[in-house]
Amino acid sequence: MNSQAVLEQERTFDVDPVEEMRMRTWARRHYTPAEDRSINLHPIVLDEMVRKDAERGYPKSPR
């Protein structure tokens, strides 16, 4: 899933800034490599995990 697709999906959810930070924090604490993560996670969680992939220098996920 590319960043644009994630951003478009995020817009469909009404999440306040505090809840978004909670979700991003949860995603960092429960990070899972791309090949093991569920695509059923919330788009914000997936976006944060993709960002962490990039920080670690992993290639972009094919999802």
Residue pairs with C-beta under 8 A, 6 or more apart in sequence:
1 39
1 46
1 50
1 61
1 63
2 60
3 47
3 50
6 43
6 46
6 47
6 50
7 47
9 43
10 43
10 44
10 47
13 42
13 43
13 44
15 23
15 44
20 44
23 42
23 44
23 45
23 48
24 44
24 45
24 48
26 45
27 41
27 44
27 45
27 46
27 48
27 49
27 52
28 48
28 52
31 49
31 52
32 49
33 53
33 58
34 49
34 50
34 53
34 58
34 61
34 63
37 46
37 49
39 46
39 63
41 49
50 60
50 61
53 59
53 60
53 61
54 60
